[in-house]
Amino acid sequence: MTWHSLRRRFARTQVDLYEAPEKELLRLGGWDDIRTIQVRYYRSGEENIKSGTAG
């Protein structure tokens, strides 16, 4: 398990399970820009399913 996979799991849990608003997620994760989360860390459950079954 990598540092980025842990941060990705954290972001996904905060949004999917706890419905954390963007500003709260930024604060909790120590991110400065929501785009960082959108590009690197957060993938919705549906996106994970699609990437896991693609091929």
mmCIF file as Biopython writes it, N, C-alpha, C and O atoms, coordinates in Angstrom:
data_model
#
loop_
_atom_site.group_PDB
_atom_site.id
_atom_site.type_symbol
_atom_site.label_atom_id
_atom_site.label_alt_id
_atom_site.label_comp_id
_atom_site.label_asym_id
_atom_site.label_entity_id
_atom_site.label_seq_id
_atom_site.pdbx_PDB_ins_code
_atom_site.Cartn_x
_atom_site.Cartn_y
_atom_site.Cartn_z
_atom_site.occupancy
_atom_site.B_iso_or_equiv
_atom_site.auth_seq_id
_atom_site.auth_asym_id
_atom_site.pdbx_PDB_model_num
ATOM 1   N N  . MET A ? 1  ? 0.850   -1.174 0.000   1.0 0.0 1  A 1 
ATOM 2   C CA . MET A ? 1  ? 0.000   0.000  0.000   1.0 0.0 1  A 1 
ATOM 3   C C  . MET A ? 1  ? 0.900   1.242  0.000   1.0 0.0 1  A 1 
ATOM 4   O O  . MET A ? 1  ? 1.852   1.332  0.775   1.0 0.0 1  A 1 
ATOM 5   N N  . THR A ? 2  ? 0.587   2.178  -0.864  1.0 0.0 2  A 1 
ATOM 6   C CA . THR A ? 2  ? 1.401   3.390  -0.977  1.0 0.0 2  A 1 
ATOM 7   C C  . THR A ? 2  ? 0.748   4.557  -0.245  1.0 0.0 2  A 1 
ATOM 8   O O  . THR A ? 2  ? -0.425  4.508  0.124   1.0 0.0 2  A 1 
ATOM 9   N N  . TRP A ? 3  ? 1.539   5.603  -0.045  1.0 0.0 3  A 1 
ATOM 10  C CA . TRP A ? 3  ? 1.039   6.831  0.576   1.0 0.0 3  A 1 
ATOM 11  C C  . TRP A ? 3  ? -0.143  7.375  -0.225  1.0 0.0 3  A 1 
ATOM 12  O O  . TRP A ? 3  ? -1.154  7.781  0.349   1.0 0.0 3  A 1 
ATOM 13  N N  . HIS A ? 4  ? -0.013  7.382  -1.549  1.0 0.0 4  A 1 
ATOM 14  C CA . HIS A ? 4  ? -1.083  7.932  -2.380  1.0 0.0 4  A 1 
ATOM 15  C C  . HIS A ? 4  ? -2.344  7.071  -2.323  1.0 0.0 4  A 1 
ATOM 16  O O  . HIS A ? 4  ? -3.453  7.603  -2.366  1.0 0.0 4  A 1 
ATOM 17  N N  . SER A ? 5  ? -2.192  5.771  -2.228  1.0 0.0 5  A 1 
ATOM 18  C CA . SER A ? 5  ? -3.381  4.919  -2.132  1.0 0.0 5  A 1 
ATOM 19  C C  . SER A ? 5  ? -4.109  5.159  -0.812  1.0 0.0 5  A 1 
ATOM 20  O O  . SER A ? 5  ? -5.338  5.097  -0.761  1.0 0.0 5  A 1 
ATOM 21  N N  . LEU A ? 6  ? -3.359  5.431  0.253   1.0 0.0 6  A 1 
ATOM 22  C CA . LEU A ? 6  ? -3.996  5.750  1.538   1.0 0.0 6  A 1 
ATOM 23  C C  . LEU A ? 6  ? -4.732  7.085  1.472   1.0 0.0 6  A 1 
ATOM 24  O O  . LEU A ? 6  ? -5.845  7.211  1.984   1.0 0.0 6  A 1 
ATOM 25  N N  . ARG A ? 7  ? -4.113  8.077  0.844   1.0 0.0 7  A 1 
ATOM 26  C CA . ARG A ? 7  ? -4.765  9.384  0.707   1.0 0.0 7  A 1 
ATOM 27  C C  . ARG A ? 7  ? -5.997  9.282  -0.192  1.0 0.0 7  A 1 
ATOM 28  O O  . ARG A ? 7  ? -7.009  9.939  0.056   1.0 0.0 7  A 1 
ATOM 29  N N  . ARG A ? 8  ? -5.909  8.461  -1.232  1.0 0.0 8  A 1 
ATOM 30  C CA . ARG A ? 8  ? -7.055  8.251  -2.124  1.0 0.0 8  A 1 
ATOM 31  C C  . ARG A ? 8  ? -8.209  7.616  -1.350  1.0 0.0 8  A 1 
ATOM 32  O O  . ARG A ? 8  ? -9.360  8.029  -1.486  1.0 0.0 8  A 1 
ATOM 33  N N  . ARG A ? 9  ? -7.890  6.609  -0.539  1.0 0.0 9  A 1 
ATOM 34  C CA . ARG A ? 9  ? -8.926  5.946  0.265   1.0 0.0 9  A 1 
ATOM 35  C C  . ARG A ? 9  ? -9.549  6.926  1.251   1.0 0.0 9  A 1 
ATOM 36  O O  . ARG A ? 9  ? -10.766 6.941  1.434   1.0 0.0 9  A 1 
ATOM 37  N N  . PHE A ? 10 ? -8.714  7.741  1.882   1.0 0.0 10 A 1 
ATOM 38  C CA . PHE A ? 10 ? -9.192  8.744  2.827   1.0 0.0 10 A 1 
ATOM 39  C C  . PHE A ? 10 ? -10.164 9.705  2.146   1.0 0.0 10 A 1 
ATOM 40  O O  . PHE A ? 10 ? -11.259 9.944  2.653   1.0 0.0 10 A 1 
ATOM 41  N N  . ALA A ? 11 ? -9.767  10.255 1.001   1.0 0.0 11 A 1 
ATOM 42  C CA . ALA A ? 11 ? -10.615 11.214 0.286   1.0 0.0 11 A 1 
ATOM 43  C C  . ALA A ? 11 ? -11.931 10.568 -0.120  1.0 0.0 11 A 1 
ATOM 44  O O  . ALA A ? 11 ? -12.998 11.162 0.040   1.0 0.0 11 A 1 
ATOM 45  N N  . ARG A ? 12 ? -11.854 9.367  -0.640  1.0 0.0 12 A 1 
ATOM 46  C CA . ARG A ? 12 ? -13.067 8.681  -1.092  1.0 0.0 12 A 1 
ATOM 47  C C  . ARG A ? 12 ? -14.011 8.396  0.074   1.0 0.0 12 A 1 
ATOM 48  O O  . ARG A ? 12 ? -15.223 8.567  -0.051  1.0 0.0 12 A 1 
ATOM 49  N N  . THR A ? 13 ? -13.462 7.965  1.195   1.0 0.0 13 A 1 
ATOM 50  C CA . THR A ? 13 ? -14.282 7.689  2.374   1.0 0.0 13 A 1 
ATOM 51  C C  . THR A ? 13 ? -14.957 8.957  2.872   1.0 0.0 13 A 1 
ATOM 52  O O  . THR A ? 13 ? -16.144 8.947  3.197   1.0 0.0 13 A 1 
ATOM 53  N N  . GLN A ? 14 ? -14.205 10.045 2.932   1.0 0.0 14 A 1 
ATOM 54  C CA . GLN A ? 14 ? -14.769 11.304 3.415   1.0 0.0 14 A 1 
ATOM 55  C C  . GLN A ? 14 ? -15.928 11.776 2.546   1.0 0.0 14 A 1 
ATOM 56  O O  . GLN A ? 14 ? -16.921 12.289 3.061   1.0 0.0 14 A 1 
ATOM 57  N N  . VAL A ? 15 ? -15.809 11.607 1.243   1.0 0.0 15 A 1 
ATOM 58  C CA . VAL A ? 15 ? -16.859 12.070 0.331   1.0 0.0 15 A 1 
ATOM 59  C C  . VAL A ? 15 ? -18.000 11.065 0.254   1.0 0.0 15 A 1 
ATOM 60  O O  . VAL A ? 15 ? -19.162 11.432 0.433   1.0 0.0 15 A 1 
ATOM 61  N N  . ASP A ? 16 ? -17.682 9.804  -0.010  1.0 0.0 16 A 1 
ATOM 62  C CA . ASP A ? 16 ? -18.724 8.799  -0.239  1.0 0.0 16 A 1 
ATOM 63  C C  . ASP A ? 16 ? -19.476 8.410  1.028   1.0 0.0 16 A 1 
ATOM 64  O O  . ASP A ? 16 ? -20.697 8.254  1.002   1.0 0.0 16 A 1 
ATOM 65  N N  . LEU A ? 17 ? -18.766 8.255  2.121   1.0 0.0 17 A 1 
ATOM 66  C CA . LEU A ? 17 ? -19.396 7.779  3.349   1.0 0.0 17 A 1 
ATOM 67  C C  . LEU A ? 17 ? -19.908 8.915  4.224   1.0 0.0 17 A 1 
ATOM 68  O O  . LEU A ? 17 ? -21.017 8.856  4.755   1.0 0.0 17 A 1 
ATOM 69  N N  . TYR A ? 18 ? -19.082 9.950  4.368   1.0 0.0 18 A 1 
ATOM 70  C CA . TYR A ? 18 ? -19.430 11.039 5.284   1.0 0.0 18 A 1 
ATOM 71  C C  . TYR A ? 18 ? -19.955 12.285 4.584   1.0 0.0 18 A 1 
ATOM 72  O O  . TYR A ? 18 ? -20.333 13.258 5.238   1.0 0.0 18 A 1 
ATOM 73  N N  . GLU A ? 19 ? -19.979 12.255 3.251   1.0 0.0 19 A 1 
ATOM 74  C CA . GLU A ? 19 ? -20.486 13.379 2.450   1.0 0.0 19 A 1 
ATOM 75  C C  . GLU A ? 19 ? -19.816 14.697 2.832   1.0 0.0 19 A 1 
ATOM 76  O O  . GLU A ? 19 ? -20.471 15.734 2.934   1.0 0.0 19 A 1 
ATOM 77  N N  . ALA A ? 20 ? -18.503 14.640 3.043   1.0 0.0 20 A 1 
ATOM 78  C CA . ALA A ? 20 ? -17.746 15.837 3.421   1.0 0.0 20 A 1 
ATOM 79  C C  . ALA A ? 20 ? -17.770 16.854 2.288   1.0 0.0 20 A 1 
ATOM 80  O O  . ALA A ? 20 ? -17.510 16.505 1.136   1.0 0.0 20 A 1 
ATOM 81  N N  . PRO A ? 21 ? -18.079 18.103 2.604   1.0 0.0 21 A 1 
ATOM 82  C CA . PRO A ? 21 ? -18.023 19.147 1.581   1.0 0.0 21 A 1 
ATOM 83  C C  . PRO A ? 21 ? -16.569 19.399 1.167   1.0 0.0 21 A 1 
ATOM 84  O O  . PRO A ? 21 ? -15.639 19.062 1.900   1.0 0.0 21 A 1 
ATOM 85  N N  . GLU A ? 22 ? -16.389 19.988 -0.004  1.0 0.0 22 A 1 
ATOM 86  C CA . GLU A ? 22 ? -15.047 20.207 -0.544  1.0 0.0 22 A 1 
ATOM 87  C C  . GLU A ? 22 ? -14.132 20.955 0.415   1.0 0.0 22 A 1 
ATOM 88  O O  . GLU A ? 22 ? -12.984 20.556 0.606   1.0 0.0 22 A 1 
ATOM 89  N N  . LYS A ? 23 ? -14.618 22.025 1.016   1.0 0.0 23 A 1 
ATOM 90  C CA . LYS A ? 23 ? -13.767 22.812 1.920   1.0 0.0 23 A 1 
ATOM 91  C C  . LYS A ? 23 ? -13.316 21.986 3.119   1.0 0.0 23 A 1 
ATOM 92  O O  . LYS A ? 23 ? -12.177 22.113 3.568   1.0 0.0 23 A 1 
ATOM 93  N N  . GLU A ? 24 ? -14.188 21.154 3.630   1.0 0.0 24 A 1 
ATOM 94  C CA . GLU A ? 24 ? -13.832 20.302 4.765   1.0 0.0 24 A 1 
ATOM 95  C C  . GLU A ? 24 ? -12.810 19.246 4.342   1.0 0.0 24 A 1 
ATOM 96  O O  . GLU A ? 24 ? -11.865 18.961 5.078   1.0 0.0 24 A 1 
ATOM 97  N N  . LEU A ? 25 ? -13.001 18.676 3.169   1.0 0.0 25 A 1 
ATOM 98  C CA . LEU A ? 25 ? -12.054 17.689 2.662   1.0 0.0 25 A 1 
ATOM 99  C C  . LEU A ? 25 ? -10.673 18.312 2.466   1.0 0.0 25 A 1 
ATOM 100 O O  . LEU A ? 25 ? -9.661  17.695 2.798   1.0 0.0 25 A 1 
ATOM 101 N N  . LEU A ? 26 ? -10.627 19.521 1.934   1.0 0.0 26 A 1 
ATOM 102 C CA . LEU A ? 26 ? -9.353  20.230 1.778   1.0 0.0 26 A 1 
ATOM 103 C C  . LEU A ? 26 ? -8.665  20.398 3.130   1.0 0.0 26 A 1 
ATOM 104 O O  . LEU A ? 26 ? -7.469  20.141 3.261   1.0 0.0 26 A 1 
ATOM 105 N N  . ARG A ? 27 ? -9.415  20.822 4.114   1.0 0.0 27 A 1 
ATOM 106 C CA . ARG A ? 27 ? -8.855  21.049 5.448   1.0 0.0 27 A 1 
ATOM 107 C C  . ARG A ? 27 ? -8.375  19.743 6.071   1.0 0.0 27 A 1 
ATOM 108 O O  . ARG A ? 27 ? -7.255  19.672 6.578   1.0 0.0 27 A 1 
ATOM 109 N N  . LEU A ? 28 ? -9.203  18.724 6.036   1.0 0.0 28 A 1 
ATOM 110 C CA . LEU A ? 28 ? -8.858  17.448 6.661   1.0 0.0 28 A 1 
ATOM 111 C C  . LEU A ? 28 ? -7.643  16.786 6.019   1.0 0.0 28 A 1 
ATOM 112 O O  . LEU A ? 28 ? -6.807  16.201 6.708   1.0 0.0 28 A 1 
ATOM 113 N N  . GLY A ? 29 ? -7.555  16.884 4.703   1.0 0.0 29 A 1 
ATOM 114 C CA . GLY A ? 29 ? -6.461  16.230 3.990   1.0 0.0 29 A 1 
ATOM 115 C C  . GLY A ? 29 ? -5.216  17.079 3.823   1.0 0.0 29 A 1 
ATOM 116 O O  . GLY A ? 29 ? -4.181  16.587 3.374   1.0 0.0 29 A 1 
ATOM 117 N N  . GLY A ? 30 ? -5.311  18.358 4.184   1.0 0.0 30 A 1 
ATOM 118 C CA . GLY A ? 30 ? -4.157  19.235 4.051   1.0 0.0 30 A 1 
ATOM 119 C C  . GLY A ? 30 ? -3.866  19.662 2.627   1.0 0.0 30 A 1 
ATOM 120 O O  . GLY A ? 30 ? -2.742  20.050 2.310   1.0 0.0 30 A 1 
ATOM 121 N N  . TRP A ? 31 ? -4.874  19.592 1.765   1.0 0.0 31 A 1 
ATOM 122 C CA . TRP A ? 31 ? -4.701  20.001 0.377   1.0 0.0 31 A 1 
ATOM 123 C C  . TRP A ? 31 ? -5.001  21.487 0.237   1.0 0.0 31 A 1 
ATOM 124 O O  . TRP A ? 31 ? -5.786  22.041 1.006   1.0 0.0 31 A 1 
ATOM 125 N N  . ASP A ? 32 ? -4.374  22.132 -0.749  1.0 0.0 32 A 1 
ATOM 126 C CA . ASP A ? 32 ? -4.594  23.555 -1.005  1.0 0.0 32 A 1 
ATOM 127 C C  . ASP A ? 32 ? -5.583  23.808 -2.132  1.0 0.0 32 A 1 
ATOM 128 O O  . ASP A ? 32 ? -6.205  24.868 -2.188  1.0 0.0 32 A 1 
ATOM 129 N N  . ASP A ? 33 ? -5.729  22.851 -3.018  1.0 0.0 33 A 1 
ATOM 130 C CA . ASP A ? 33 ? -6.510  23.061 -4.233  1.0 0.0 33 A 1 
ATOM 131 C C  . ASP A ? 33 ? -7.393  21.843 -4.490  1.0 0.0 33 A 1 
ATOM 132 O O  . ASP A ? 33 ? -6.902  20.714 -4.493  1.0 0.0 33 A 1 
ATOM 133 N N  . ILE A ? 34 ? -8.666  22.058 -4.701  1.0 0.0 34 A 1 
ATOM 134 C CA . ILE A ? 34 ? -9.606  20.959 -4.932  1.0 0.0 34 A 1 
ATOM 135 C C  . ILE A ? 34 ? -9.233  20.166 -6.182  1.0 0.0 34 A 1 
ATOM 136 O O  . ILE A ? 34 ? -9.543  18.978 -6.274  1.0 0.0 34 A 1 
ATOM 137 N N  . ARG A ? 35 ? -8.575  20.805 -7.140  1.0 0.0 35 A 1 
ATOM 138 C CA . ARG A ? 35 ? -8.181  20.087 -8.361  1.0 0.0 35 A 1 
ATOM 139 C C  . ARG A ? 35 ? -7.189  18.965 -8.060  1.0 0.0 35 A 1 
ATOM 140 O O  . ARG A ? 35 ? -7.179  17.944 -8.748  1.0 0.0 35 A 1 
ATOM 141 N N  . THR A ? 36 ? -6.369  19.147 -7.050  1.0 0.0 36 A 1 
ATOM 142 C CA . THR A ? 36 ? -5.430  18.091 -6.659  1.0 0.0 36 A 1 
ATOM 143 C C  . THR A ? 36 ? -6.191  16.838 -6.267  1.0 0.0 36 A 1 
ATOM 144 O O  . THR A ? 36 ? -5.819  15.729 -6.652  1.0 0.0 36 A 1 
ATOM 145 N N  . ILE A ? 37 ? -7.238  17.014 -5.513  1.0 0.0 37 A 1 
ATOM 146 C CA . ILE A ? 37 ? -8.056  15.877 -5.088  1.0 0.0 37 A 1 
ATOM 147 C C  . ILE A ? 37 ? -8.752  15.262 -6.291  1.0 0.0 37 A 1 
ATOM 148 O O  . ILE A ? 37 ? -8.752  14.042 -6.455  1.0 0.0 37 A 1 
ATOM 149 N N  . GLN A ? 38 ? -9.341  16.096 -7.128  1.0 0.0 38 A 1 
ATOM 150 C CA . GLN A ? 38 ? -10.091 15.603 -8.275  1.0 0.0 38 A 1 
ATOM 151 C C  . GLN A ? 38 ? -9.212  14.824 -9.248  1.0 0.0 38 A 1 
ATOM 152 O O  . GLN A ? 38 ? -9.647  13.820 -9.812  1.0 0.0 38 A 1 
ATOM 153 N N  . VAL A ? 39 ? -7.992  15.279 -9.446  1.0 0.0 39 A 1 
ATOM 154 C CA . VAL A ? 39 ? -7.103  14.648 -10.421 1.0 0.0 39 A 1 
ATOM 155 C C  . VAL A ? 39 ? -6.360  13.449 -9.839  1.0 0.0 39 A 1 
ATOM 156 O O  . VAL A ? 39 ? -6.223  12.427 -10.510 1.0 0.0 39 A 1 
ATOM 157 N N  . ARG A ? 40 ? -5.880  13.558 -8.603  1.0 0.0 40 A 1 
ATOM 158 C CA . ARG A ? 40 ? -4.995  12.528 -8.054  1.0 0.0 40 A 1 
ATOM 159 C C  . ARG A ? 40 ? -5.625  11.587 -7.050  1.0 0.0 40 A 1 
ATOM 160 O O  . ARG A ? 40 ? -5.293  10.402 -7.021  1.0 0.0 40 A 1 
ATOM 161 N N  . TYR A ? 41 ? -6.527  12.090 -6.227  1.0 0.0 41 A 1 
ATOM 162 C CA . TYR A ? 41 ? -6.923  11.301 -5.067  1.0 0.0 41 A 1 
ATOM 163 C C  . TYR A ? 41 ? -8.348  10.782 -5.057  1.0 0.0 41 A 1 
ATOM 164 O O  . TYR A ? 41 ? -8.586  9.670  -4.587  1.0 0.0 41 A 1 
ATOM 165 N N  . TYR A ? 42 ? -9.290  11.543 -5.554  1.0 0.0 42 A 1 
ATOM 166 C CA . TYR A ? 42 ? -10.666 11.084 -5.435  1.0 0.0 42 A 1 
ATOM 167 C C  . TYR A ? 42 ? -11.145 10.443 -6.714  1.0 0.0 42 A 1 
ATOM 168 O O  . TYR A ? 42 ? -11.088 11.041 -7.789  1.0 0.0 42 A 1 
ATOM 169 N N  . ARG A ? 43 ? -11.613 9.236  -6.588  1.0 0.0 43 A 1 
ATOM 170 C CA . ARG A ? 43 ? -12.314 8.555  -7.667  1.0 0.0 43 A 1 
ATOM 171 C C  . ARG A ? 43 ? -13.570 7.982  -7.036  1.0 0.0 43 A 1 
ATOM 172 O O  . ARG A ? 43 ? -13.504 7.269  -6.035  1.0 0.0 43 A 1 
ATOM 173 N N  . SER A ? 44 ? -14.698 8.293  -7.618  1.0 0.0 44 A 1 
ATOM 174 C CA . SER A ? 44 ? -15.954 7.804  -7.049  1.0 0.0 44 A 1 
ATOM 175 C C  . SER A ? 44 ? -15.992 6.283  -7.125  1.0 0.0 44 A 1 
ATOM 176 O O  . SER A ? 44 ? -15.221 5.669  -7.863  1.0 0.0 44 A 1 
ATOM 177 N N  . GLY A ? 45 ? -16.875 5.698  -6.374  1.0 0.0 45 A 1 
ATOM 178 C CA . GLY A ? 45 ? -17.030 4.256  -6.401  1.0 0.0 45 A 1 
ATOM 179 C C  . GLY A ? 45 ? -17.318 3.743  -7.799  1.0 0.0 45 A 1 
ATOM 180 O O  . GLY A ? 45 ? -16.810 2.692  -8.190  1.0 0.0 45 A 1 
ATOM 181 N N  . GLU A ? 46 ? -18.125 4.468  -8.557  1.0 0.0 46 A 1 
ATOM 182 C CA . GLU A ? 46 ? -18.453 4.068  -9.926  1.0 0.0 46 A 1 
ATOM 183 C C  . GLU A ? 46 ? -17.207 4.091  -10.810 1.0 0.0 46 A 1 
ATOM 184 O O  . GLU A ? 46 ? -17.014 3.191  -11.627 1.0 0.0 46 A 1 
ATOM 185 N N  . GLU A ? 47 ? -16.365 5.106  -10.655 1.0 0.0 47 A 1 
ATOM 186 C CA . GLU A ? 47 ? -15.128 5.183  -11.437 1.0 0.0 47 A 1 
ATOM 187 C C  . GLU A ? 47 ? -14.205 4.026  -11.090 1.0 0.0 47 A 1 
ATOM 188 O O  . GLU A ? 47 ? -13.558 3.470  -11.977 1.0 0.0 47 A 1 
ATOM 189 N N  . ASN A ? 48 ? -14.132 3.653  -9.824  1.0 0.0 48 A 1 
ATOM 190 C CA . ASN A ? 48 ? -13.293 2.526  -9.414  1.0 0.0 48 A 1 
ATOM 191 C C  . ASN A ? 48 ? -13.791 1.228  -10.019 1.0 0.0 48 A 1 
ATOM 192 O O  . ASN A ? 48 ? -12.992 0.402  -10.459 1.0 0.0 48 A 1 
ATOM 193 N N  . ILE A ? 49 ? -15.084 1.043  -10.046 1.0 0.0 49 A 1 
ATOM 194 C CA . ILE A ? 49 ? -15.663 -0.169 -10.628 1.0 0.0 49 A 1 
ATOM 195 C C  . ILE A ? 49 ? -15.342 -0.234 -12.114 1.0 0.0 49 A 1 
ATOM 196 O O  . ILE A ? 49 ? -14.940 -1.281 -12.621 1.0 0.0 49 A 1 
ATOM 197 N N  . LYS A ? 50 ? -15.520 0.889  -12.815 1.0 0.0 50 A 1 
ATOM 198 C CA . LYS A ? 50 ? -15.236 0.915  -14.251 1.0 0.0 50 A 1 
ATOM 199 C C  . LYS A ? 50 ? -13.776 0.602  -14.533 1.0 0.0 50 A 1 
ATOM 200 O O  . LYS A ? 50 ? -13.481 -0.183 -15.434 1.0 0.0 50 A 1 
ATOM 201 N N  . SER A ? 51 ? -12.854 1.201  -13.781 1.0 0.0 51 A 1 
ATOM 202 C CA . SER A ? 51 ? -11.431 0.961  -14.038 1.0 0.0 51 A 1 
ATOM 203 C C  . SER A ? 51 ? -11.046 -0.473 -13.670 1.0 0.0 51 A 1 
ATOM 204 O O  . SER A ? 51 ? -10.149 -1.054 -14.281 1.0 0.0 51 A 1 
ATOM 205 N N  . GLY A ? 52 ? -11.711 -1.031 -12.691 1.0 0.0 52 A 1 
ATOM 206 C CA . GLY A ? 52 ? -11.401 -2.395 -12.275 1.0 0.0 52 A 1 
ATOM 207 C C  . GLY A ? 52 ? -11.932 -3.452 -13.216 1.0 0.0 52 A 1 
ATOM 208 O O  . GLY A ? 52 ? -11.419 -4.570 -13.244 1.0 0.0 52 A 1 
ATOM 209 N N  . THR A ? 53 ? -12.954 -3.116 -13.988 1.0 0.0 53 A 1 
ATOM 210 C CA . THR A ? 53 ? -13.537 -4.084 -14.910 1.0 0.0 53 A 1 
ATOM 211 C C  . THR A ? 53 ? -13.180 -3.793 -16.353 1.0 0.0 53 A 1 
ATOM 212 O O  . THR A ? 53 ? -13.538 -4.559 -17.248 1.0 0.0 53 A 1 
ATOM 213 N N  . ALA A ? 54 ? -12.475 -2.691 -16.594 1.0 0.0 54 A 1 
ATOM 214 C CA . ALA A ? 54 ? -12.091 -2.344 -17.966 1.0 0.0 54 A 1 
ATOM 215 C C  . ALA A ? 54 ? -11.026 -3.316 -18.462 1.0 0.0 54 A 1 
ATOM 216 O O  . ALA A ? 54 ? -10.204 -3.817 -17.694 1.0 0.0 54 A 1 
ATOM 217 N N  . GLY A ? 55 ? -11.067 -3.559 -19.733 1.0 0.0 55 A 1 
ATOM 218 C CA . GLY A ? 55 ? -9.999  -4.386 -20.288 1.0 0.0 55 A 1 
ATOM 219 C C  . GLY A ? 55 ? -10.509 -5.283 -21.260 1.0 0.0 55 A 1 
ATOM 220 O O  . GLY A ? 55 ? -9.752  -6.063 -21.839 1.0 0.0 55 A 1 
#
